[in-house]
Amino acid sequence: MKICVVTGAGGVLCSAFAAEMSRAGYALALLDINEAAVTAVAESINAAGGTAKAYAVSVLDREALEAVHEKILADLGKCDVLINGAGGNNPRATTTHEYFEAGEEDAAAEELTTFFNLSESGFDFVFDLNLKGVLLPTQVFARDMLGREGCSILNISSMNAYRPLTKIPAYSAAKAGVSNMTQWLAVHFASAGIRVNAIAPGFFCTNQNRALLFHEDGTPTPRTGKILAATPMGRFGEPEELFGALRFLTDAEAASFVTGIVIPVDGGFSAYSGV
């Protein structure tokens, strides 16, 4: 049985990816810093007749990743497909306003989060989570793929990589880095037979962005209105609508000559000019 390792597997999108890869016949090694969430995903897959094991680990801890790698080798075997799904934004790296307003340069951090008082530690956290969160697991698990056929890596980029969204500079820059690193890795590992591609989801409601999209009472925020107005299909995506790209890019036969690409799955957002 082939083995698929998924980071960020406790989240909305990556838990769905894990279930779909299980249906495709893979055994799943599920990694997430949230032990309860990733354990629940593993239990759900096992209850459905699949094979999945949960491992609580931070993708930013190289030593811990190495230890988990050893456990996965003993429990399941070598990784055939790595899905680098861990990522997300953080309020500390999110500005209060979309556009600069006069006087913001003098605002205190407790009053407003502006470009000028944006938390350096918050920026570092988001950048590390999204970019190093691809680098470190790839360094650990790509070793399993060397000299073996049909292995691939799938990264999760974002619409932010194409056009940076307002308020979230660190996340936008980091996801641009993920797309760039996907291309770099694809070239670097081409001679080793490891394909590296990415999916760039448009707008899906996840645990990371829910507070930006909906008020606590469930009503949509103005940001949601802007997003849907700029999405020709006029709605948010559903996790299942990413499965076609997922299955294609991880299929060693269907995508045997495909490497270094980023597929947008966005309801037309990236194609719409606004007029």
C-alpha positions in Angstrom: 0.0 0.0 0.0 1.3 3.5 -0.8 1.7 6.0 1.9 0.6 9.6 1.9 1.8 12.0 4.5 -0.4 15.1 5.1 0.7 18.1 7.2 -2.0 20.3 8.7 -4.3 17.3 8.5 -6.5 18.5 11.3 -7.8 21.5 9.3 -10.9 21.8 7.1 -9.2 21.4 3.7 -6.4 19.0 4.6 -8.7 16.6 6.5 -10.8 16.4 3.4 -7.7 15.8 1.3 -6.7 13.0 3.7 -10.1 11.3 3.3 -9.9 11.6 -0.5 -6.4 10.1 -0.6 -7.7 7.2 1.6 -10.4 6.6 -0.9 -7.7 6.5 -3.6 -6.1 3.6 -1.7 -3.4 5.3 0.3 -2.5 4.7 3.9 -2.4 8.1 5.7 0.1 9.5 8.1 -1.6 12.6 9.5 0.4 15.4 11.0 -0.9 18.4 12.9 0.1 20.4 16.0 -3.5 20.0 17.2 -3.5 16.4 18.6 -7.3 16.2 19.2 -8.2 17.5 15.7 -5.8 15.2 13.9 -6.8 12.2 16.0 -10.4 12.7 15.1 -9.6 12.8 11.4 -7.6 9.5 11.7 -10.5 7.9 13.6 -13.0 9.0 10.9 -10.8 7.5 8.1 -10.3 4.3 10.0 -14.0 4.0 10.7 -14.7 4.3 7.0 -12.4 1.4 6.3 -9.2 3.2 5.6 -5.8 3.1 7.3 -4.7 6.3 9.1 -2.4 7.2 12.0 -2.3 10.6 13.7 0.9 12.3 14.9 1.0 15.5 16.9 3.9 17.6 15.7 4.8 21.1 14.7 6.0 21.5 11.1 8.5 24.1 12.4 10.3 21.6 14.7 12.8 19.8 12.5 13.9 17.4 15.4 10.3 16.5 16.2 9.6 15.9 12.5 12.5 13.6 12.3 11.2 11.6 15.3 7.8 11.4 13.7 9.3 10.3 10.5 10.9 7.3 12.2 7.6 6.4 13.8 5.9 6.5 10.4 8.6 4.3 8.8 7.9 1.8 11.6 4.1 2.1 11.5 3.4 2.4 7.8 6.5 2.6 5.7 8.1 5.1 3.3 6.3 8.2 2.1 5.1 8.1 -1.5 3.1 11.4 -1.6 3.7 14.4 0.7 0.9 17.0 1.0 2.3 20.1 2.6 -0.9 21.5 3.9 0.1 23.2 7.1 -0.3 27.0 7.0 -2.5 29.9 7.8 -2.7 33.5 8.9 -2.5 35.1 12.3 -4.3 38.2 13.8 -0.9 39.6 14.8 0.0 39.8 11.1 -3.3 41.3 10.0 -3.8 45.1 9.6 -7.0 46.7 10.9 -7.6 48.7 7.7 -7.2 47.8 4.0 -5.7 51.1 3.1 -3.4 53.5 4.9 -5.2 56.3 6.6 -3.7 59.6 7.7 -2.4 59.4 11.3 -2.0 55.6 11.4 1.8 56.0 11.5 1.4 57.4 15.0 -1.2 54.9 16.3 -0.4 52.7 19.2 -0.5 49.0 18.7 -3.4 48.6 21.1 -5.5 51.1 19.1 -4.9 49.8 15.6 -2.8 47.3 13.8 -1.1 49.2 11.1 1.7 48.6 8.6 3.9 50.7 10.9 3.3 48.7 14.1 2.7 45.3 12.6 4.1 42.7 14.9 7.5 41.4 13.7 7.0 38.2 15.7 3.5 37.8 14.1 4.9 38.4 10.7 7.7 35.9 11.4 5.2 33.3 12.6 3.0 33.5 9.5 6.0 33.5 7.2 7.6 30.5 8.9 4.4 28.5 9.2 3.7 28.8 5.5 7.1 28.7 3.9 9.3 26.8 6.4 6.2 24.6 6.9 6.9 23.5 3.3 10.7 23.4 3.6 11.2 21.3 6.7 8.7 18.5 6.0 10.0 18.3 2.5 13.6 17.9 3.7 12.5 15.1 6.1 10.1 13.1 3.8 11.6 13.6 0.3 14.4 11.3 1.4 11.9 8.5 1.3 11.1 9.2 -2.4 14.7 9.1 -3.8 15.2 6.2 -6.2 11.5 5.2 -6.1 8.9 5.6 -8.9 5.6 7.4 -8.7 6.5 9.7 -5.8 5.3 13.3 -5.6 4.9 16.4 -3.4 1.9 18.6 -3.4 2.1 22.1 -1.8 -0.9 24.3 -1.0 -0.5 27.8 -2.3 -3.2 30.4 -2.5 -4.9 33.1 -4.5 -2.7 35.5 -2.4 0.3 34.2 -4.4 -1.2 35.7 -7.6 -2.6 38.9 -6.1 -1.9 39.9 -2.5 -5.0 40.5 -0.6 -5.4 43.6 1.7 -4.8 43.3 5.4 -2.7 40.1 5.3 0.8 41.0 4.0 2.7 38.2 5.6 0.3 35.5 4.4 0.3 36.9 0.9 4.1 37.1 0.7 4.5 33.7 2.2 2.1 32.0 -0.2 3.9 33.7 -3.1 7.0 32.0 -1.7 5.2 28.7 -1.6 4.5 28.9 -5.4 8.0 29.9 -6.1 9.5 27.1 -3.9 7.2 24.7 -5.7 8.9 25.6 -9.0 12.3 25.5 -7.4 11.7 22.0 -5.9 10.3 20.7 -9.2 13.4 21.6 -11.0 15.7 20.4 -8.3 14.1 17.0 -7.9 13.3 16.4 -11.6 16.3 14.2 -12.1 15.4 12.2 -9.1 11.9 11.5 -10.5 10.0 13.4 -7.8 7.3 15.6 -9.2 6.4 18.8 -7.2 3.2 20.7 -7.9 0.8 22.9 -6.0 -2.9 23.8 -5.7 -3.9 27.4 -5.2 -7.4 27.4 -3.6 -9.6 30.5 -4.1 -11.9 31.3 -1.3 -13.0 28.5 1.0 -14.3 29.0 4.5 -11.8 27.4 6.9 -10.9 27.7 10.6 -8.1 30.2 9.7 -10.2 32.7 7.8 -13.7 32.3 9.3 -13.3 35.4 11.5 -12.5 37.5 8.4 -15.5 36.2 6.5 -18.3 36.1 9.1 -19.3 37.9 12.2 -19.9 36.0 15.4 -23.6 35.9 14.7 -23.0 34.2 11.3 -23.7 37.2 9.1 -21.2 37.9 6.4 -18.6 40.6 6.8 -18.0 43.3 4.2 -14.9 41.4 3.1 -17.1 38.5 2.1 -19.2 40.8 -0.1 -16.1 41.9 -1.8 -14.8 38.4 -2.3 -18.0 37.1 -3.8 -18.4 40.1 -6.0 -14.9 39.3 -7.5 -15.6 35.6 -7.9 -17.5 35.0 -11.1 -19.2 31.9 -9.8 -20.5 34.0 -6.9 -19.9 31.7 -4.0 -17.2 30.1 -1.8 -15.7 26.8 -2.8 -16.4 23.5 -1.1 -13.5 21.3 -0.1 -14.7 18.5 -2.4 -14.1 20.9 -5.4 -10.4 20.6 -4.8 -10.4 16.8 -5.2 -10.1 16.9 -9.0 -6.8 18.8 -8.9 -5.6 16.8 -5.9 -6.2 13.4 -7.6 -4.7 14.6 -10.9 -1.5 16.0 -9.5 -0.8 13.0 -7.3 -1.6 10.5 -10.0 1.7 9.1 -11.2 0.2 8.1 -14.5 -2.2 10.9 -15.4 0.4 13.6 -14.3 3.6 11.7 -15.2 5.0 14.7 -17.2 3.5 17.4 -15.0 5.8 19.1 -12.5 6.4 22.7 -11.3 2.8 23.9 -11.9 0.3 25.7 -9.6 -3.4 25.0 -10.4 -5.9 27.7 -9.3 -9.2 26.3 -8.1 -11.0 29.6 -7.5 -14.4 29.9 -9.2 -12.8 32.3 -11.7 -11.4 34.8 -9.2 -7.9 35.0 -10.8 -9.5 35.5 -14.3 -11.8 38.4 -13.3 -10.5 42.0 -13.8 -13.4 43.6 -11.9 -15.1 45.0 -15.0 
